[in-house]
Amino acid sequence: MRHLSILPLLLLLAACQNTQVQRDFDPQRDFSAYRSWAWQEPALQFRPDDPRIQSDLTEQRIRSAVSEQLDQRGLRPAQGAQAPDLKVQVWFIVDERTQQYSSSSLSAWGNPWYGYWGGPMYTDTRTIHYRVGTLQLDFYDADDGKLVWRGSTEQVLRDNPGGPQERAGMFRETVAKVLSQYPPQ
């Protein structure tokens, strides 16, 4: 019985693994007119400002993933003195979260014909601490500086994110999900 009480908790954590992508954009903009881009400085912002999260290696992986995905969507980096059509800024935010789960069980014996006799009720409460990473991409119109498109996703971060290749792959996959419906239709 005790093992069954953990099942909903495992399902909850599994549900947290599915990434939901949030998007918003200005429907008045002609996204087909955007052909080039450049970084909006600071190009990448980290929250919190923690050296375990913020590093040159992480920034390099995110910048590379964004550049690859924008290139696949026909957006090219602005060259030299050429003014870009879009300015791109990325946020990487890590939050500490807590989830509590309680399950109760009542010990009773008897049968439906003669009634039940109750024993004590047991309540088991478990607290789970985990980290959630949010990756948000903002696109600004380079002419007027207004936000024209935003996409973000969050997912539960693993305690051991793996080696350099695995980390780079995770960022490529996450950026691809965020940009999966860019440009908006």
N, C-alpha and C positions, 0 to 999 in steps of 0.2 A: 504494500500500500504506500509506503514511504517513497518508493521509486516512481510511482504514478504521480505523486505530488510534484515531482521535479519536471515532468513532461510539459506542463504549460509554460514553465520558466524557459525551457529549451526552445519551445516554439516562439516565445517572445523574442529571445535572442536571435533566432533564425530570421524572424521578421525584420529585425533591425539590420540584418545583413543586406537586404534588398535596398538598392539605392533608388531614391526618388529624385528625379531631376525637376527643378523649378526653373521656369523661364518667364521673362517679361520683356516686352519691347514696345517701341513707339510705332504704332500702326501707320502713322503719317509719313514715315521715312521710306524712301526708295532704296532698299538694301542692294539692289542690283547695281547701283551707282558706286558702291563701295568696292574698290579694287585693290587698294594698298593700305598698309597699316604700319604703325610704329608703337613702341612702348610708351605708355603714359607713366612718367616717373613720379614716385617710385613704382617700378613695374610690378613688383611683388611685395605684398604686405603680409606680415605674419602676426597672428594673435594667438596666444600671448607672445610677448617678446622673450622667448625661452630658447637658449642655445641647443636644447635637445630637439627642438622643432625647427628653428631657423638655422639654416646652414647654407653655405655656398653650393654644396652638392645638391641639396633639395631645390634650391632656386634654379640651378642649371637644369635639373631634370624637368621641372615644371615649365621653364622657358622653352626647352626643346620640344616638349609635348605640345605646347600651344602653337609653336611655329609650324610643326608638322601638320597639325589639324587645320590651321588656317590655310596653309599651302594646298591641302587637299580640297579646300572649299573655294579655291581660286583667288584667295587674297595673298598678295605678294608684299614682302617688306619694302617700304619706301626706300629708294636708292638715293644716296648722296643728299643733295639739297632739295630733292623732290619732296613736296609736302604730302603727308599721308592723308588718306580719306578717313581712316579710323585710328583712334588711340586705344590701346588695350592695357587693362590693368587687372591683376590677379590678386585674390585674397586667399590665404590658407589659414583657416581658423581651427583651433583644436579646443574643444570643451571637455571638461570632466563632468560626467553625468553619473547619477545614481538611480537605480531601479529597485524598488522593494516589491517582494512577492510574498503573500501570505496564503497558507492553505490550512484548512481546519479539518479535523476528523473527529468523529464521535464514536466511541466504542459502545456498542449495544449488543445485546443478545436476546434471543427469544424467537417468536414466529408470529405470523399475521393472525393466527387463530386465537392465541392466548396472550398476545401483547408482547411488547418489548420492554426490557429493563435496561436502563441506560447506565453507562459508566462515565468516566470523565471525558471531557472534550479536550482535544489537543490542538493547539495552534502553533504552526511552524512559520516563522518569518525569516526570510532570507534577503540580504542586501547585496546587490551586485554593483560594483564600481567599474566604469569603463570610460574610454575616451572616444569621442566622435570627431572626425575630421570633416570640415566643410571646405570645398573648393569652389570659389566664385569667380567668374569671369565677367568683367564689365567692358563694354565697347562704347566709346564716346565719339561723337561726330567731331572731327578735327577742326572744322570751320567754326562751329558755335560752342564746342565744349560740352554739349549736353549728352547725357546718358541715352543711348538709343537701343541697347540690348543688354540684358543681364541673364546669365545662366548659372545655376549652382546645384550642387549635390552634396549630400553628406552620407558618411558611412562609418560604421564602427571600426576603429583602428585595432589591429592586432598588436599583441604585446611584442611579438618578434616580427618586424616587417620584412625580414629576409635580407638577401644580399643586394648589391648595387643593381644588378640586372632586374631582379624582382621588383625593387622599388621603382625603377624607371618604367617598367611595364605597368605597374599599378597606376602611375601618374598618366601614362599614355592612354590607358583604358578609361580612366576617370575623365580626362579632358575630352576624349572622343564621345563619351556619354553626354557630357554637358553641351557639346557642340553638335550633337546628332540632329538637331532640327534647326540649325543655322544654315542659310538665312531663313527667316520665318516666311511662311507661305501666305 
